[in-house]
Amino acid sequence: MSEAVVKTSDVVVVGAGPVGLVLAYLLGRRGLSVTVLERNEAIVTELRASTFHPPTLDLLEGVGISLVEQGLVSPTWQVRDHASGDAAVFDMAILGDETGHPYRLQCEQHKLSHTVLAAIEAGLPNVEVLFDKPVAAVFQDANGAVARCEDGESVRGTYLVGCDGARSLVRAAIGQTLTGKTYPETMILATTRFDFAAAMPNLSNVNYVWTSHPDLTETFSLLRVPGRWRASLYPLPGESEEEALSTASIERKMQAVFPRDEPYEVLERRAYRIHQRIVERYYEGRIVLCGDSAHVNSPSGGMGLNGGVHDAFCLAEKLPDLVAGAGPELLERYQRQRRPIAEEQILKQADANRARMRETDPTRRRALLDELKAIAADPRRLKERLLTTSMIAGLRQSNAVA
Ligand SMILES: Cc1cc2nc3c(=O)[nH]c(=O)nc-3n(C[C@H](O)[C@H](O)[C@H](O)COP(=O)(O)OP(=O)(O)OC[C@H]3O[C@@H](n4cnc5c(N)ncnc54)[C@H](O)[C@@H]3O)c2cc1C
């Protein structure tokens, strides 16, 4: 490599999303020098992930990062019939002997990023996070890897980790592609300060809802974060994405969710395509993938970011030894630990959640709801189900891989 290297670190992380920042923080705590290169000028604050699952909160707390004060402690979540309000309510208190956080924390993902960045800036001078530093290319040789930035500067590391999200440039550089499927529907996210919980009886902070209302498609979800609610809506048949994002369309759908005299104040609106995709290989030589760069899934169940944070903890255990000269079998173990969980647990669960909520047949819906209610009412089945949906079982499975 004949790059003009301006800086050398043990590890270069491309992307200061939540996964890249958590990884950099963990590596910094282990005494490695880390450079994080981020394209944007600051942490992105758009509303994406809003749910933190128990084992993620346990892991973060173990390294001094607590988000609980910044979010909503949400012990229940539910699957609900819109017209009747009948719901299967899953109470996570039953996980009290399995986790220090027997609830979902409803909290915007940028709060994790900001908290971790503040912890880095306050206590880890060996970690440098450079914003406004888009990476244009990455290369590797036998001894390390280099990120070349768009400004012509290059940073070299003994290892380089691509935490650069679903459109990862690092992934492409190691010849990997996200294979799988893209779902036909576009998700329209709309946030409002209107308090649905005060208006609709027995709502949880996380609600997956079946509906037959003509102004809505078969399903929507209502998720609460501090001070606001996020509705996930879908375009009606024949409605373009642009039309579905219009004030008139969102207003019509919000009125269908809960009719009121006043129009809804919509604070943020955004359209998302939803994918279920994963790479074959999580690393090549000295370049590794972590988080959305390696796997993307439907937001249903709130597992994408949580899975990425679990990747980061798994990889952070190995990089100090790798930097010190350990062989590639450690990265092979990372691959064996994390890829099957992403594929068999996270992607499959998210896919099943999505499919269940897209059911339109009233008889099938009734049967599904009755079955979910039966699970929620049976402590043994409830616990088993919640260990899976809360990602505790997946993380334990990953940790048990030799
Ligand atoms: C609507 C929606 C709802 C969701 N809800 C949940 C949820 O409730 N729970 C959950 O667990 N997950 C959820 N997710 C998924 C979650 O948002 C992602 O899994 C998470 O953002 C992945 O984090 P990341 O750090 O891997 O990637 P990203 O957050 O995408 O961060 C990647 C970073 O890399 C930077 N970057 C990219 N390319 C370059 C480059 N060439 N040079 C420098 N920097 C670069 C980007 O600017 C970005 O800052 C949701 C996603 C969506 C869209």
The ligand as a Tripos MOL2 file, in Angstrom:
@<TRIPOS>MOLECULE
LIG
   53    58     1     0     0
SMALL
NO_CHARGES

@<TRIPOS>ATOM
      1 C1        -37.6370    2.6370   11.3470 C.3       1 LIG1
      2 C2        -36.6180    1.8270   12.0610 C.ar      1 LIG1
      3 C3        -36.8910    1.3740   13.3360 C.ar      1 LIG1
      4 C4        -35.9640    0.5890   14.0140 C.ar      1 LIG1
      5 N1        -36.2510    0.1560   15.2770 N.ar      1 LIG1
      6 C5        -35.3550   -0.6070   15.9390 C.ar      1 LIG1
      7 C6        -35.5730   -0.9850   17.3030 C.ar      1 LIG1
      8 O1        -36.5790   -0.6270   17.9370 O.2       1 LIG1
      9 N2        -34.6290   -1.7400   17.9350 N.ar      1 LIG1
     10 C7        -33.4870   -2.1290   17.2720 C.ar      1 LIG1
     11 O2        -32.6740   -2.8540   17.8850 O.2       1 LIG1
     12 N3        -33.2280   -1.7310   15.9930 N.ar      1 LIG1
     13 C8        -34.1270   -0.9790   15.3220 C.ar      1 LIG1
     14 N4        -33.8390   -0.5310   14.0710 N.ar      1 LIG1
     15 C9        -32.5480   -0.8570   13.4490 C.3       1 LIG1
     16 C10       -31.4480    0.1230   13.8790 C.3       1 LIG1
     17 O3        -31.8140    1.4440   13.5870 O.3       1 LIG1
     18 C11       -30.1430   -0.2470   13.1890 C.3       1 LIG1
     19 O4        -29.9390   -1.6350   13.3670 O.3       1 LIG1
     20 C12       -28.9620    0.5460   13.7650 C.3       1 LIG1
     21 O5        -28.9960    1.9000   13.3920 O.3       1 LIG1
     22 C13       -27.6450   -0.0580   13.2790 C.3       1 LIG1
     23 O6        -26.5750    0.6590   13.8220 O.3       1 LIG1
     24 P1        -25.1820    0.6990   13.0820 P.3       1 LIG1
     25 O7        -24.3050    1.5280   13.9470 O.co2     1 LIG1
     26 O8        -24.7760   -0.6850   12.7040 O.co2     1 LIG1
     27 O9        -25.4640    1.4240   11.6920 O.3       1 LIG1
     28 P2        -25.9700    2.9240   11.4430 P.3       1 LIG1
     29 O10       -26.8220    3.3920   12.5410 O.co2     1 LIG1
     30 O11       -26.5190    2.9350   10.0620 O.co2     1 LIG1
     31 O12       -24.6330    3.7760   11.4910 O.3       1 LIG1
     32 C14       -23.6810    3.7040   10.4570 C.3       1 LIG1
     33 C15       -22.8130    4.9550   10.5170 C.3       1 LIG1
     34 O13       -21.7750    4.8300    9.5520 O.3       1 LIG1
     35 C16       -21.6290    6.0760    8.8720 C.3       1 LIG1
     36 N5        -21.0420    5.8200    7.5540 N.ar      1 LIG1
     37 C17       -21.5850    5.1340    6.5240 C.ar      1 LIG1
     38 N6        -20.7370    5.0920    5.4940 N.ar      1 LIG1
     39 C18       -19.6150    5.7840    5.8670 C.ar      1 LIG1
     40 C19       -18.3930    6.1120    5.2190 C.ar      1 LIG1
     41 N7        -18.1300    5.7190    3.9570 N.pl3     1 LIG1
     42 N8        -17.4790    6.8280    5.8980 N.ar      1 LIG1
     43 C20       -17.7120    7.2210    7.1770 C.ar      1 LIG1
     44 N9        -18.8730    6.9490    7.8350 N.ar      1 LIG1
     45 C21       -19.8100    6.2380    7.1830 C.ar      1 LIG1
     46 C22       -23.0460    6.6180    8.7990 C.3       1 LIG1
     47 O14       -23.0490    8.0160    8.5830 O.3       1 LIG1
     48 C23       -23.5910    6.2080   10.1710 C.3       1 LIG1
     49 O15       -23.3530    7.2010   11.1480 O.3       1 LIG1
     50 C24       -34.7410    0.2570   13.3850 C.ar      1 LIG1
     51 C25       -34.4670    0.7450   12.0920 C.ar      1 LIG1
     52 C26       -35.3880    1.5070   11.4430 C.ar      1 LIG1
     53 C27       -35.0770    2.0210   10.0670 C.3       1 LIG1
@<TRIPOS>BOND
     1     1     2 1
     2     2     3 ar
     3     2    52 ar
     4     3     4 ar
     5     4     5 ar
     6     4    50 ar
     7     5     6 ar
     8     6     7 ar
     9     6    13 1
    10     7     8 2
    11     7     9 ar
    12     9    10 ar
    13    10    11 2
    14    10    12 ar
    15    12    13 ar
    16    13    14 ar
    17    14    15 1
    18    14    50 ar
    19    15    16 1
    20    16    17 1
    21    16    18 1
    22    18    19 1
    23    18    20 1
    24    20    21 1
    25    20    22 1
    26    22    23 1
    27    23    24 1
    28    24    25 2
    29    24    26 1
    30    24    27 1
    31    27    28 1
    32    28    29 2
    33    28    30 1
    34    28    31 1
    35    31    32 1
    36    32    33 1
    37    33    34 1
    38    33    48 1
    39    34    35 1
    40    35    36 1
    41    35    46 1
    42    36    37 ar
    43    36    45 ar
    44    37    38 ar
    45    38    39 ar
    46    39    40 ar
    47    39    45 ar
    48    40    41 1
    49    40    42 ar
    50    42    43 ar
    51    43    44 ar
    52    44    45 ar
    53    46    47 1
    54    46    48 1
    55    48    49 1
    56    50    51 ar
    57    51    52 ar
    58    52    53 1
@<TRIPOS>SUBSTRUCTURE
     1 LIG1         1 GROUP 0 **** ****
